[in-house]
Amino acid sequence: MQGTDVFLAHVPELRGARGPLTFLFALALFAAASGVMYFVDGLWPEGTLVTQVVVVLVGFFTAAPFFWRRKAYKARWGEKAYWRAFSRHIVPGLPLLFAAIAHTAYMPGPRIITGWATPIVSMLGLYFLLTGLVVWARGGMVIGVDYGLMLYVYFPAGSHVVNSAIYSLIRHPMYSGAVRVGLALGLWRGTLWSVLFGLSMPLGLTLWLRLAEEPELIERFGEGYAEYRRKVPAFWPRWREAGKFVRLLLTGG
């Protein structure tokens, strides 16, 4: 995949057995977090949203120091700073956030979407799921492994502004994909808390961007990125560009 060689050149620690072991560790954390939420749901189903929010907050405050402490890591570890920060913050933090999103599909509670609304909401959920997966894949293919794994937060000299059709419509297509998938899961589960969590995901990711990722991007690219942020929405294309968005989903261009 695009950017893999560049990524591994900066992170030789992931060559050989370390790479699969890191992936398995992240997968184990995802499974553990999912198991804890499932167990607590059985003991306290009325508090399912509380459990989910706690996991989100733990994931957020585990992952965010990757951005917040980058100067301290670089000062201490130099060229090894990225791997130190990535392994300590992103590897354990992201599985928790993904587990919270997946939890939306099995949150306990009675369905509030029933009767004639069920097939309509199911079709809407299918739309969000399919478009979410396509948008996520389009964004990932454009930026590649090195950008997707945020290598240039620690090696800014090697980065450049990514110009492509999808990034002219939405700033963060991979996050847009996550928002859409989370909303689809919430609608399909159909409980009050699952729907509310799905609807709240854009707010949560906006806070993540404003507090963690985008300050670093503005620092790296200056006023150019700040202007880009003012002009291009984060997750949802503007209504007047809906036709372009549909064509991009279908053709990639």
MOWO-V48322 format. One record per helix or strand of 3 or more residues. SS is the DSSP state (hx for helix, st for strand). FROM is the first residue (numbers start at 0). TO is the last residue. If there is no record, write none. Layout:
ss = {SS,SS}
from = {FROM,FROM}
to = {TO,TO}
This chain:
ss = {hx,hx,hx,hx,hx,hx,hx,hx,hx,hx,hx,hx,hx,hx}
from = {3,11,16,44,64,69,116,150,155,165,172,191,222,238}
to = {9,13,42,62,67,105,147,152,157,167,188,220,230,250}
